């Protein structure tokens, strides 16, 4: 899909207009120096999951772009697979807001709110 997704190894599990699910295997390249998943990874997963679903809600020739991103890091992760699930809070003509939960197995590791803006036609 995108270079960043390929670089990090993000996998698309499902994408619909009302939900997307992606995953990422934790690796040394996704950790900060203390051996924990870097907080930026949670943000990347959140914006990516929201954007994939958000694209399903705009007409052909339009795209979505992130406007705001707020991420709450709840629990650290060191190993395993992160799974991000995006669900809409609001889908409007030009603005969409999504909630994204990232889990490592059954453990909720972060929650984000992502606002997207329609770009283009």
N, C-alpha and C positions, 0 to 999 in steps of 0.2 A: 504494500500500500504506500507507505511513505518511507523515506530514508531513515528517519528516527525510529520508526517501528522496526525496521529491518535491523538497524544497528543494535537496538536493545533486545531484539528477539521477542517483541510483543506479538502475541497470537490473537487473532480474532476468533472468538467462540460463536457469537451470534450478533447480528445487527438487525434491529427492527425500528420502526418509527417511534416506538414507546419504550425501547430498552436496548442496551447493547452490553455485551459481556466480552471482556478481553482478559488475557492472562500473561504473566511474565514469570519465568523461572528466575529466582534470585541467584545471582552470580557475584563473583568478586568485583566485576565491573559495575555493579549496581549498588555497591556499598560505600559508605564513607570510611575514613581511616580507622574508626573504632569497631569495624566489623558489622555495623547495622546498616540496613537499607537506607540509602540517602533519601532525605525528605523530598528532594526534587523528583524522585521516581514516583512517589505517590501523586505529585502534581501532574506529571506527564501522563500517568495512567488515567487520572481524572479527566483532564482536558481531552485526551484521545478518545476515551469511551464516550464522553458527552458529544464530541464533535462527530464521531461516526454515526451515532443515532440522530443527531441534529441535522446532518446532511439529508436524511430521509424525509425531512419536513419542509424542505424548501424546493421551489420549482427548478426545473432544468435550467442550467446557465447561472444559477446562484450557488453560493457556498456559505458556510458559516465560519466565523472567526471568534476566538475568545475575547471577551470584554473584561470579565473579572473571574478570578479564581481564588477561592478561600479554602484552605486545607487544614484540617485538624488532625495532627498525628497523635493517635491514641495509644498504640502499643508498638514496640520495636519488633522488627523481624530480622532474622539472621540467615535463615535457610527456608527452603520450600518454594511454593508457587503462589504468587500474588494474583488474585482474581478481582477485577474491577467491574462493578455492575452500575450502569447509569440508568436512572429513571427520571422522567420529567416532573418538574414542579410546575412549569408553565411553558406552553408552546404557543407563541403568538406569531403574527405574520412576520415581524422583523426581529423579535427578541425571544430567546428561549432560555429557561433556567433549568438546570439539571442537578440532581443530587447523585453523588457517586460514592459508593461504599467499596473500600478495598479490604479484602480479607486474605489471611494466610491460613488456609484450611478453613476452620470454623471461627477463627479469631478475627474480630474486626480490628484492623490496624489503622485505618484512617477514614475520615468522612470529608468529602469536599462538596462545595457548591460552585457550579460553573455556569456563568452567563455567556451566551453566544449571541452574536449579531449576524443577521443575514447580510451577505455581501454580494453585489451583482444585481442582475435583473429583478 
